[in-house]
Amino acid sequence: MANWKTDFEVKFHLEFTHMNGKKECKYNSLIVEAENEDKAIEIICYQYENSNFLKIDEVNKIWKY
C-alpha cells in the first residue's frame, strides 16, 4: 500500500451538438490529487457524472509527494 499522492492536470473538453447540427466544444482543465492517472480520470468522470459529452484530452503529472 502506497501513501504517496500525485497531482495531475487533466485536460478535457465537453462536446455538444445542437438541434440545428452545430457543434460546440468547451475546453477546460482541472488539477486533481490521485494515486495514478486512471484514478485522476475517474475523479473527473465522477465530477461530470459520466456525461456522454465529456472527452478526456490529456493527463499530465505535475507533482508527487
HTML snippet that shows the backbone in 3Dmol.js (N, CA, C, O; Angstrom):
<script src="https://3Dmol.org/build/3Dmol-min.js"></script>
<div id="view" style="width:600px;height:400px;position:relative"></div>
<script>
const pdb = `
ATOM      1  N   MET A   1       0.839  -1.175   0.000  1.00  0.00           N
ATOM      2  CA  MET A   1       0.000   0.000   0.000  1.00  0.00           C
ATOM      3  C   MET A   1       0.889   1.245   0.000  1.00  0.00           C
ATOM      4  O   MET A   1       1.783   1.380   0.836  1.00  0.00           O
ATOM      5  N   ALA A   2       0.641   2.126  -0.919  1.00  0.00           N
ATOM      6  CA  ALA A   2       1.424   3.355  -1.025  1.00  0.00           C
ATOM      7  C   ALA A   2       0.587   4.533  -0.541  1.00  0.00           C
ATOM      8  O   ALA A   2      -0.581   4.668  -0.903  1.00  0.00           O
ATOM      9  N   ASN A   3       1.185   5.365   0.264  1.00  0.00           N
ATOM     10  CA  ASN A   3       0.501   6.560   0.742  1.00  0.00           C
ATOM     11  C   ASN A   3       0.854   7.785  -0.086  1.00  0.00           C
ATOM     12  O   ASN A   3       0.401   8.889   0.215  1.00  0.00           O
ATOM     13  N   TRP A   4       1.654   7.603  -1.119  1.00  0.00           N
ATOM     14  CA  TRP A   4       2.063   8.718  -1.950  1.00  0.00           C
ATOM     15  C   TRP A   4       0.901   9.171  -2.809  1.00  0.00           C
ATOM     16  O   TRP A   4       0.138   8.359  -3.332  1.00  0.00           O
ATOM     17  N   LYS A   5       0.785  10.453  -2.942  1.00  0.00           N
ATOM     18  CA  LYS A   5      -0.231  11.023  -3.821  1.00  0.00           C
ATOM     19  C   LYS A   5       0.462  11.839  -4.895  1.00  0.00           C
ATOM     20  O   LYS A   5       1.600  12.272  -4.717  1.00  0.00           O
ATOM     21  N   THR A   6      -0.212  12.044  -5.988  1.00  0.00           N
ATOM     22  CA  THR A   6       0.330  12.800  -7.105  1.00  0.00           C
ATOM     23  C   THR A   6      -0.731  13.781  -7.576  1.00  0.00           C
ATOM     24  O   THR A   6      -1.919  13.462  -7.606  1.00  0.00           O
ATOM     25  N   ASP A   7      -0.289  14.976  -7.944  1.00  0.00           N
ATOM     26  CA  ASP A   7      -1.188  15.956  -8.555  1.00  0.00           C
ATOM     27  C   ASP A   7      -1.133  15.768 -10.058  1.00  0.00           C
ATOM     28  O   ASP A   7      -0.056  15.724 -10.651  1.00  0.00           O
ATOM     29  N   PHE A   8      -2.304  15.659 -10.669  1.00  0.00           N
ATOM     30  CA  PHE A   8      -2.412  15.514 -12.113  1.00  0.00           C
ATOM     31  C   PHE A   8      -3.228  16.661 -12.680  1.00  0.00           C
ATOM     32  O   PHE A   8      -4.231  17.075 -12.099  1.00  0.00           O
ATOM     33  N   GLU A   9      -2.785  17.170 -13.824  1.00  0.00           N
ATOM     34  CA  GLU A   9      -3.605  18.116 -14.572  1.00  0.00           C
ATOM     35  C   GLU A   9      -4.323  17.311 -15.652  1.00  0.00           C
ATOM     36  O   GLU A   9      -3.691  16.688 -16.505  1.00  0.00           O
ATOM     37  N   VAL A  10      -5.645  17.336 -15.602  1.00  0.00           N
ATOM     38  CA  VAL A  10      -6.452  16.614 -16.578  1.00  0.00           C
ATOM     39  C   VAL A  10      -7.079  17.643 -17.514  1.00  0.00           C
ATOM     40  O   VAL A  10      -7.879  18.478 -17.091  1.00  0.00           O
ATOM     41  N   LYS A  11      -6.706  17.572 -18.783  1.00  0.00           N
ATOM     42  CA  LYS A  11      -7.282  18.457 -19.798  1.00  0.00           C
ATOM     43  C   LYS A  11      -8.398  17.693 -20.506  1.00  0.00           C
ATOM     44  O   LYS A  11      -8.241  16.531 -20.879  1.00  0.00           O
ATOM     45  N   PHE A  12      -9.522  18.373 -20.679  1.00  0.00           N
ATOM     46  CA  PHE A  12     -10.682  17.722 -21.273  1.00  0.00           C
ATOM     47  C   PHE A  12     -11.541  18.753 -21.986  1.00  0.00           C
ATOM     48  O   PHE A  12     -11.321  19.959 -21.870  1.00  0.00           O
ATOM     49  N   HIS A  13     -12.520  18.254 -22.724  1.00  0.00           N
ATOM     50  CA  HIS A  13     -13.496  19.156 -23.329  1.00  0.00           C
ATOM     51  C   HIS A  13     -14.871  18.503 -23.307  1.00  0.00           C
ATOM     52  O   HIS A  13     -15.005  17.281 -23.256  1.00  0.00           O
ATOM     53  N   LEU A  14     -15.866  19.342 -23.348  1.00  0.00           N
ATOM     54  CA  LEU A  14     -17.256  18.907 -23.444  1.00  0.00           C
ATOM     55  C   LEU A  14     -17.711  19.227 -24.860  1.00  0.00           C
ATOM     56  O   LEU A  14     -17.606  20.366 -25.316  1.00  0.00           O
ATOM     57  N   GLU A  15     -18.214  18.214 -25.548  1.00  0.00           N
ATOM     58  CA  GLU A  15     -18.589  18.375 -26.952  1.00  0.00           C
ATOM     59  C   GLU A  15     -20.103  18.226 -27.091  1.00  0.00           C
ATOM     60  O   GLU A  15     -20.663  17.163 -26.823  1.00  0.00           O
ATOM     61  N   PHE A  16     -20.750  19.300 -27.509  1.00  0.00           N
ATOM     62  CA  PHE A  16     -22.205  19.320 -27.647  1.00  0.00           C
ATOM     63  C   PHE A  16     -22.583  19.438 -29.114  1.00  0.00           C
ATOM     64  O   PHE A  16     -21.874  20.072 -29.895  1.00  0.00           O
ATOM     65  N   THR A  17     -23.694  18.830 -29.486  1.00  0.00           N
ATOM     66  CA  THR A  17     -24.275  19.010 -30.810  1.00  0.00           C
ATOM     67  C   THR A  17     -25.661  19.617 -30.606  1.00  0.00           C
ATOM     68  O   THR A  17     -26.518  19.022 -29.953  1.00  0.00           O
ATOM     69  N   HIS A  18     -25.872  20.800 -31.168  1.00  0.00           N
ATOM     70  CA  HIS A  18     -27.146  21.494 -31.024  1.00  0.00           C
ATOM     71  C   HIS A  18     -28.177  20.915 -31.976  1.00  0.00           C
ATOM     72  O   HIS A  18     -27.847  20.157 -32.888  1.00  0.00           O
ATOM     73  N   MET A  19     -29.430  21.285 -31.749  1.00  0.00           N
ATOM     74  CA  MET A  19     -30.541  20.794 -32.584  1.00  0.00           C
ATOM     75  C   MET A  19     -30.348  21.156 -34.057  1.00  0.00           C
ATOM     76  O   MET A  19     -30.768  20.409 -34.942  1.00  0.00           O
ATOM     77  N   ASN A  20     -29.713  22.301 -34.320  1.00  0.00           N
ATOM     78  CA  ASN A  20     -29.518  22.730 -35.713  1.00  0.00           C
ATOM     79  C   ASN A  20     -28.296  22.072 -36.364  1.00  0.00           C
ATOM     80  O   ASN A  20     -27.968  22.375 -37.511  1.00  0.00           O
ATOM     81  N   GLY A  21     -27.615  21.163 -35.624  1.00  0.00           N
ATOM     82  CA  GLY A  21     -26.470  20.441 -36.163  1.00  0.00           C
ATOM     83  C   GLY A  21     -25.126  21.076 -35.869  1.00  0.00           C
ATOM     84  O   GLY A  21     -24.084  20.483 -36.148  1.00  0.00           O
ATOM     85  N   LYS A  22     -25.137  22.278 -35.307  1.00  0.00           N
ATOM     86  CA  LYS A  22     -23.891  22.973 -34.987  1.00  0.00           C
ATOM     87  C   LYS A  22     -23.225  22.316 -33.783  1.00  0.00           C
ATOM     88  O   LYS A  22     -23.876  22.027 -32.779  1.00  0.00           O
ATOM     89  N   LYS A  23     -21.906  22.083 -33.897  1.00  0.00           N
ATOM     90  CA  LYS A  23     -21.146  21.500 -32.788  1.00  0.00           C
ATOM     91  C   LYS A  23     -20.473  22.594 -31.981  1.00  0.00           C
ATOM     92  O   LYS A  23     -20.025  23.602 -32.529  1.00  0.00           O
ATOM     93  N   GLU A  24     -20.407  22.385 -30.673  1.00  0.00           N
ATOM     94  CA  GLU A  24     -19.776  23.347 -29.777  1.00  0.00           C
ATOM     95  C   GLU A  24     -18.890  22.577 -28.802  1.00  0.00           C
ATOM     96  O   GLU A  24     -19.295  21.542 -28.273  1.00  0.00           O
ATOM     97  N   CYS A  25     -17.684  23.083 -28.566  1.00  0.00           N
ATOM     98  CA  CYS A  25     -16.749  22.471 -27.621  1.00  0.00           C
ATOM     99  C   CYS A  25     -16.368  23.481 -26.551  1.00  0.00           C
ATOM    100  O   CYS A  25     -16.057  24.634 -26.850  1.00  0.00           O
ATOM    101  N   LYS A  26     -16.397  23.039 -25.319  1.00  0.00           N
ATOM    102  CA  LYS A  26     -15.951  23.848 -24.184  1.00  0.00           C
ATOM    103  C   LYS A  26     -14.728  23.147 -23.600  1.00  0.00           C
ATOM    104  O   LYS A  26     -14.828  22.028 -23.098  1.00  0.00           O
ATOM    105  N   TYR A  27     -13.571  23.813 -23.668  1.00  0.00           N
ATOM    106  CA  TYR A  27     -12.325  23.231 -23.185  1.00  0.00           C
ATOM    107  C   TYR A  27     -12.068  23.672 -21.747  1.00  0.00           C
ATOM    108  O   TYR A  27     -12.374  24.802 -21.366  1.00  0.00           O
ATOM    109  N   ASN A  28     -11.498  22.757 -20.952  1.00  0.00           N
ATOM    110  CA  ASN A  28     -11.230  23.047 -19.559  1.00  0.00           C
ATOM    111  C   ASN A  28     -10.115  22.127 -19.073  1.00  0.00           C
ATOM    112  O   ASN A  28      -9.748  21.168 -19.753  1.00  0.00           O
ATOM    113  N   SER A  29      -9.582  22.425 -17.896  1.00  0.00           N
ATOM    114  CA  SER A  29      -8.633  21.531 -17.245  1.00  0.00           C
ATOM    115  C   SER A  29      -8.808  21.671 -15.745  1.00  0.00           C
ATOM    116  O   SER A  29      -9.165  22.739 -15.248  1.00  0.00           O
ATOM    117  N   LEU A  30      -8.557  20.597 -15.034  1.00  0.00           N
ATOM    118  CA  LEU A  30      -8.626  20.574 -13.581  1.00  0.00           C
ATOM    119  C   LEU A  30      -7.388  19.889 -13.044  1.00  0.00           C
ATOM    120  O   LEU A  30      -6.841  18.988 -13.679  1.00  0.00           O
ATOM    121  N   ILE A  31      -6.952  20.316 -11.882  1.00  0.00           N
ATOM    122  CA  ILE A  31      -5.845  19.658 -11.193  1.00  0.00           C
ATOM    123  C   ILE A  31      -6.442  18.855 -10.041  1.00  0.00           C
ATOM    124  O   ILE A  31      -7.143  19.396  -9.186  1.00  0.00           O
ATOM    125  N   VAL A  32      -6.152  17.559 -10.035  1.00  0.00           N
ATOM    126  CA  VAL A  32      -6.692  16.667  -9.012  1.00  0.00           C
ATOM    127  C   VAL A  32      -5.563  15.889  -8.347  1.00  0.00           C
ATOM    128  O   VAL A  32      -4.506  15.669  -8.939  1.00  0.00           O
ATOM    129  N   GLU A  33      -5.805  15.482  -7.116  1.00  0.00           N
ATOM    130  CA  GLU A  33      -4.870  14.656  -6.367  1.00  0.00           C
ATOM    131  C   GLU A  33      -5.371  13.212  -6.462  1.00  0.00           C
ATOM    132  O   GLU A  33      -6.508  12.915  -6.095  1.00  0.00           O
ATOM    133  N   ALA A  34      -4.513  12.323  -6.956  1.00  0.00           N
ATOM    134  CA  ALA A  34      -4.913  10.931  -7.145  1.00  0.00           C
ATOM    135  C   ALA A  34      -3.702  10.018  -7.029  1.00  0.00           C
ATOM    136  O   ALA A  34      -2.561  10.478  -7.011  1.00  0.00           O
ATOM    137  N   GLU A  35      -3.966   8.720  -6.951  1.00  0.00           N
ATOM    138  CA  GLU A  35      -2.899   7.722  -6.840  1.00  0.00           C
ATOM    139  C   GLU A  35      -2.217   7.471  -8.182  1.00  0.00           C
ATOM    140  O   GLU A  35      -1.015   7.212  -8.235  1.00  0.00           O
ATOM    141  N   ASN A  36      -2.994   7.550  -9.271  1.00  0.00           N
ATOM    142  CA  ASN A  36      -2.443   7.315 -10.604  1.00  0.00           C
ATOM    143  C   ASN A  36      -3.324   8.005 -11.646  1.00  0.00           C
ATOM    144  O   ASN A  36      -4.339   8.609 -11.298  1.00  0.00           O
ATOM    145  N   GLU A  37      -2.940   7.917 -12.916  1.00  0.00           N
ATOM    146  CA  GLU A  37      -3.671   8.592 -13.993  1.00  0.00           C
ATOM    147  C   GLU A  37      -5.104   8.085 -14.117  1.00  0.00           C
ATOM    148  O   GLU A  37      -6.027   8.868 -14.339  1.00  0.00           O
ATOM    149  N   ASP A  38      -5.288   6.781 -13.973  1.00  0.00           N
ATOM    150  CA  ASP A  38      -6.638   6.211 -14.087  1.00  0.00           C
ATOM    151  C   ASP A  38      -7.572   6.762 -13.016  1.00  0.00           C
ATOM    152  O   ASP A  38      -8.734   7.062 -13.292  1.00  0.00           O
ATOM    153  N   LYS A  39      -7.069   6.893 -11.811  1.00  0.00           N
ATOM    154  CA  LYS A  39      -7.879   7.453 -10.717  1.00  0.00           C
ATOM    155  C   LYS A  39      -8.193   8.928 -10.968  1.00  0.00           C
ATOM    156  O   LYS A  39      -9.284   9.395 -10.641  1.00  0.00           O
ATOM    157  N   ALA A  40      -7.246   9.655 -11.546  1.00  0.00           N
ATOM    158  CA  ALA A  40      -7.477  11.065 -11.872  1.00  0.00           C
ATOM    159  C   ALA A  40      -8.600  11.200 -12.898  1.00  0.00           C
ATOM    160  O   ALA A  40      -9.465  12.066 -12.766  1.00  0.00           O
ATOM    161  N   ILE A  41      -8.587  10.354 -13.905  1.00  0.00           N
ATOM    162  CA  ILE A  41      -9.651  10.362 -14.917  1.00  0.00           C
ATOM    163  C   ILE A  41     -10.980   9.980 -14.274  1.00  0.00           C
ATOM    164  O   ILE A  41     -12.016  10.565 -14.590  1.00  0.00           O
ATOM    165  N   GLU A  42     -10.953   9.011 -13.383  1.00  0.00           N
ATOM    166  CA  GLU A  42     -12.165   8.579 -12.687  1.00  0.00           C
ATOM    167  C   GLU A  42     -12.780   9.730 -11.885  1.00  0.00           C
ATOM    168  O   GLU A  42     -14.000   9.890 -11.858  1.00  0.00           O
ATOM    169  N   ILE A  43     -11.936  10.521 -11.239  1.00  0.00           N
ATOM    170  CA  ILE A  43     -12.415  11.669 -10.458  1.00  0.00           C
ATOM    171  C   ILE A  43     -13.113  12.679 -11.373  1.00  0.00           C
ATOM    172  O   ILE A  43     -14.175  13.196 -11.026  1.00  0.00           O
ATOM    173  N   ILE A  44     -12.524  12.962 -12.534  1.00  0.00           N
ATOM    174  CA  ILE A  44     -13.128  13.904 -13.476  1.00  0.00           C
ATOM    175  C   ILE A  44     -14.453  13.355 -14.009  1.00  0.00           C
ATOM    176  O   ILE A  44     -15.431  14.094 -14.116  1.00  0.00           O
ATOM    177  N   CYS A  45     -14.488  12.090 -14.336  1.00  0.00           N
ATOM    178  CA  CYS A  45     -15.737  11.476 -14.816  1.00  0.00           C
ATOM    179  C   CYS A  45     -16.832  11.553 -13.751  1.00  0.00           C
ATOM    180  O   CYS A  45     -17.994  11.813 -14.064  1.00  0.00           O
ATOM    181  N   TYR A  46     -16.458  11.327 -12.504  1.00  0.00           N
ATOM    182  CA  TYR A  46     -17.420  11.423 -11.411  1.00  0.00           C
ATOM    183  C   TYR A  46     -17.911  12.861 -11.273  1.00  0.00           C
ATOM    184  O   TYR A  46     -19.099  13.092 -11.046  1.00  0.00           O
ATOM    185  N   GLN A  47     -17.006  13.826 -11.409  1.00  0.00           N
ATOM    186  CA  GLN A  47     -17.356  15.242 -11.306  1.00  0.00           C
ATOM    187  C   GLN A  47     -18.409  15.622 -12.357  1.00  0.00           C
ATOM    188  O   GLN A  47     -19.318  16.403 -12.078  1.00  0.00           O
ATOM    189  N   TYR A  48     -18.277  15.066 -13.557  1.00  0.00           N
ATOM    190  CA  TYR A  48     -19.206  15.368 -14.645  1.00  0.00           C
ATOM    191  C   TYR A  48     -20.245  14.257 -14.842  1.00  0.00           C
ATOM    192  O   TYR A  48     -20.871  14.175 -15.898  1.00  0.00           O
ATOM    193  N   GLU A  49     -20.425  13.415 -13.843  1.00  0.00           N
ATOM    194  CA  GLU A  49     -21.466  12.381 -13.790  1.00  0.00           C
ATOM    195  C   GLU A  49     -21.465  11.480 -15.021  1.00  0.00           C
ATOM    196  O   GLU A  49     -22.524  11.165 -15.564  1.00  0.00           O
ATOM    197  N   ASN A  50     -20.270  11.064 -15.466  1.00  0.00           N
ATOM    198  CA  ASN A  50     -20.109  10.177 -16.629  1.00  0.00           C
ATOM    199  C   ASN A  50     -20.857  10.667 -17.859  1.00  0.00           C
ATOM    200  O   ASN A  50     -21.457   9.876 -18.586  1.00  0.00           O
ATOM    201  N   SER A  51     -20.818  11.964 -18.085  1.00  0.00           N
ATOM    202  CA  SER A  51     -21.514  12.586 -19.208  1.00  0.00           C
ATOM    203  C   SER A  51     -20.999  12.049 -20.542  1.00  0.00           C
ATOM    204  O   SER A  51     -19.801  11.817 -20.708  1.00  0.00           O
ATOM    205  N   ASN A  52     -21.904  11.858 -21.477  1.00  0.00           N
ATOM    206  CA  ASN A  52     -21.519  11.429 -22.826  1.00  0.00           C
ATOM    207  C   ASN A  52     -20.776  12.535 -23.564  1.00  0.00           C
ATOM    208  O   ASN A  52     -20.088  12.269 -24.549  1.00  0.00           O
ATOM    209  N   PHE A  53     -20.910  13.770 -23.097  1.00  0.00           N
ATOM    210  CA  PHE A  53     -20.274  14.922 -23.733  1.00  0.00           C
ATOM    211  C   PHE A  53     -18.799  15.054 -23.347  1.00  0.00           C
ATOM    212  O   PHE A  53     -18.043  15.744 -24.031  1.00  0.00           O
ATOM    213  N   LEU A  54     -18.387  14.406 -22.268  1.00  0.00           N
ATOM    214  CA  LEU A  54     -17.029  14.544 -21.732  1.00  0.00           C
ATOM    215  C   LEU A  54     -16.021  13.736 -22.545  1.00  0.00           C
ATOM    216  O   LEU A  54     -16.197  12.538 -22.765  1.00  0.00           O
ATOM    217  N   LYS A  55     -14.965  14.411 -22.985  1.00  0.00           N
ATOM    218  CA  LYS A  55     -13.867  13.770 -23.716  1.00  0.00           C
ATOM    219  C   LYS A  55     -12.557  14.165 -23.041  1.00  0.00           C
ATOM    220  O   LYS A  55     -12.237  15.351 -22.953  1.00  0.00           O
ATOM    221  N   ILE A  56     -11.797  13.177 -22.565  1.00  0.00           N
ATOM    222  CA  ILE A  56     -10.505  13.427 -21.922  1.00  0.00           C
ATOM    223  C   ILE A  56      -9.455  13.609 -23.019  1.00  0.00           C
ATOM    224  O   ILE A  56      -9.321  12.766 -23.906  1.00  0.00           O
ATOM    225  N   ASP A  57      -8.715  14.715 -22.951  1.00  0.00           N
ATOM    226  CA  ASP A  57      -7.699  15.000 -23.958  1.00  0.00           C
ATOM    227  C   ASP A  57      -6.305  14.567 -23.515  1.00  0.00           C
ATOM    228  O   ASP A  57      -5.569  13.948 -24.283  1.00  0.00           O
ATOM    229  N   GLU A  58      -5.943  14.897 -22.269  1.00  0.00           N
ATOM    230  CA  GLU A  58      -4.562  14.689 -21.836  1.00  0.00           C
ATOM    231  C   GLU A  58      -4.503  14.658 -20.302  1.00  0.00           C
ATOM    232  O   GLU A  58      -5.265  15.346 -19.623  1.00  0.00           O
ATOM    233  N   VAL A  59      -3.576  13.840 -19.773  1.00  0.00           N
ATOM    234  CA  VAL A  59      -3.335  13.785 -18.342  1.00  0.00           C
ATOM    235  C   VAL A  59      -1.834  13.976 -18.118  1.00  0.00           C
ATOM    236  O   VAL A  59      -1.021  13.209 -18.634  1.00  0.00           O
ATOM    237  N   ASN A  60      -1.473  14.998 -17.348  1.00  0.00           N
ATOM    238  CA  ASN A  60      -0.067  15.300 -17.066  1.00  0.00           C
ATOM    239  C   ASN A  60       0.206  15.218 -15.577  1.00  0.00           C
ATOM    240  O   ASN A  60      -0.554  15.741 -14.762  1.00  0.00           O
ATOM    241  N   LYS A  61       1.306  14.552 -15.229  1.00  0.00           N
ATOM    242  CA  LYS A  61       1.726  14.516 -13.829  1.00  0.00           C
ATOM    243  C   LYS A  61       2.409  15.837 -13.497  1.00  0.00           C
ATOM    244  O   LYS A  61       3.304  16.279 -14.217  1.00  0.00           O
ATOM    245  N   ILE A  62       1.982  16.465 -12.401  1.00  0.00           N
ATOM    246  CA  ILE A  62       2.542  17.750 -12.016  1.00  0.00           C
ATOM    247  C   ILE A  62       3.494  17.615 -10.842  1.00  0.00           C
ATOM    248  O   ILE A  62       4.600  18.154 -10.868  1.00  0.00           O
ATOM    249  N   TRP A  63       3.072  16.904  -9.825  1.00  0.00           N
ATOM    250  CA  TRP A  63       3.828  16.874  -8.577  1.00  0.00           C
ATOM    251  C   TRP A  63       3.526  15.575  -7.822  1.00  0.00           C
ATOM    252  O   TRP A  63       2.383  15.119  -7.800  1.00  0.00           O
ATOM    253  N   LYS A  64       4.554  14.984  -7.205  1.00  0.00           N
ATOM    254  CA  LYS A  64       4.360  13.776  -6.402  1.00  0.00           C
ATOM    255  C   LYS A  64       4.889  14.041  -5.005  1.00  0.00           C
ATOM    256  O   LYS A  64       5.983  14.580  -4.839  1.00  0.00           O
ATOM    257  N   TYR A  65       4.106  13.658  -3.995  1.00  0.00           N
ATOM    258  CA  TYR A  65       4.522  13.846  -2.603  1.00  0.00           C
ATOM    259  C   TYR A  65       4.023  12.710  -1.746  1.00  0.00           C
ATOM    260  O   TYR A  65       4.273  12.691  -0.541  1.00  0.00           O
TER     261      TYR A  65
END
`;
const viewer = $3Dmol.createViewer("view");
viewer.addModel(pdb, "pdb");
viewer.setStyle({}, {cartoon: {color: "spectrum"}});
viewer.zoomTo();
viewer.render();
</script>
